[in-house]
Amino acid sequence: MESIKFFVLNVDKDTLDKSLEFLVSKGFEADGEIDPEKALALFQLKNYDMAVFGGGISGKIRESLKKEFLSINKELEIIEHTSHPAEMYDELVDAFKD
């Protein structure tokens, strides 16, 4: 069975790196970006199942990217995190507790 593919966008590099590492440790495939302006190009490289938007991304850019991502994959599930970017990792860990 093919693993679920996550795309994570978080402006805090340490949080992004920890989040990607955690998702991979849970058996998922995960890629990400810290720069919202580069995110669309990277997202187009794979058929992702889930997209996680971290905090710190302006509303206008967030909405534009969500629209673009969904135009690429209408089945995409989007998880939005709107608190401080560094808090996203702890919330991911909580969401995927065994």
C-alpha positions as CSV (number, residue, x, y, z in Angstrom):
1,M,0.0,0.0,0.0
2,E,1.3,3.4,-0.9
3,S,2.0,5.8,1.9
4,I,0.0,9.0,2.4
5,K,1.9,12.0,1.0
6,F,2.0,15.2,3.1
7,F,3.1,18.6,1.9
8,V,3.9,21.0,4.8
9,L,4.2,24.7,4.6
10,N,5.6,26.4,7.7
11,V,7.7,29.6,7.8
12,D,9.8,28.4,10.8
13,K,12.6,26.1,9.4
14,D,13.2,24.2,12.7
15,T,9.5,23.4,13.1
16,L,9.2,22.4,9.4
17,D,12.2,20.1,9.7
18,K,10.9,18.5,13.0
19,S,7.5,18.1,11.5
20,L,8.7,16.4,8.3
21,E,10.9,14.1,10.3
22,F,8.0,13.2,12.6
23,L,5.7,12.4,9.7
24,V,8.3,10.2,8.0
25,S,8.8,8.4,11.3
26,K,5.1,7.6,11.3
27,G,5.3,6.0,7.9
28,F,4.2,8.9,5.8
29,E,5.9,10.5,2.8
30,A,6.5,14.2,3.6
31,D,8.0,17.2,1.9
32,G,7.8,20.9,2.7
33,E,8.8,24.5,2.2
34,I,9.3,27.6,4.3
35,D,8.8,30.1,1.6
36,P,5.2,30.4,0.5
37,E,6.3,31.8,-2.9
38,K,8.2,28.6,-3.6
39,A,5.6,26.3,-2.2
40,L,3.4,26.0,-5.4
41,A,6.4,24.9,-7.6
42,L,7.4,22.2,-5.1
43,F,3.8,21.1,-4.5
44,Q,3.4,20.4,-8.2
45,L,6.1,17.8,-8.2
46,K,4.0,15.0,-6.5
47,N,0.4,14.0,-6.1
48,Y,0.0,14.9,-2.4
49,D,-2.9,13.6,-0.3
50,M,-2.6,16.2,2.6
51,A,-1.4,19.7,2.9
52,V,-0.6,21.3,6.2
53,F,-0.5,25.1,6.3
54,G,1.4,26.4,9.4
55,G,0.8,29.7,11.1
56,G,2.6,32.9,10.0
57,I,1.3,32.8,6.4
58,S,-0.7,35.8,5.4
59,G,-4.4,35.3,4.7
60,K,-4.1,36.5,1.1
61,I,-1.2,34.1,0.3
62,R,-2.8,31.3,2.3
63,E,-6.1,31.6,0.3
64,S,-4.3,31.8,-3.0
65,L,-2.2,28.7,-2.3
66,K,-5.2,26.7,-1.1
67,K,-7.0,27.6,-4.3
68,E,-4.0,26.6,-6.5
69,F,-3.3,23.4,-4.5
70,L,-7.0,22.3,-4.9
71,S,-7.0,23.1,-8.6
72,I,-4.0,20.6,-8.9
73,N,-5.7,18.0,-6.7
74,K,-9.4,18.3,-6.0
75,E,-9.1,15.4,-3.5
76,L,-6.5,17.2,-1.4
77,E,-7.3,17.5,2.3
78,I,-6.0,20.7,3.9
79,I,-5.1,21.1,7.5
80,E,-4.8,24.6,8.7
81,H,-2.7,25.7,11.7
82,T,-3.2,29.4,12.5
83,S,-1.3,29.8,15.8
84,H,2.4,30.6,16.1
85,P,4.4,28.6,13.6
86,A,6.5,26.9,16.3
87,E,3.3,25.4,17.9
88,M,2.5,23.3,14.8
89,Y,4.9,20.5,15.6
90,D,3.3,19.8,19.0
91,E,-0.1,19.7,17.4
92,L,1.0,17.2,14.8
93,V,2.4,15.0,17.5
94,D,-0.9,15.2,19.4
95,A,-2.9,14.4,16.2
96,F,-0.9,11.3,15.5
97,K,-0.5,9.8,18.9
98,D,-0.4,6.0,18.8
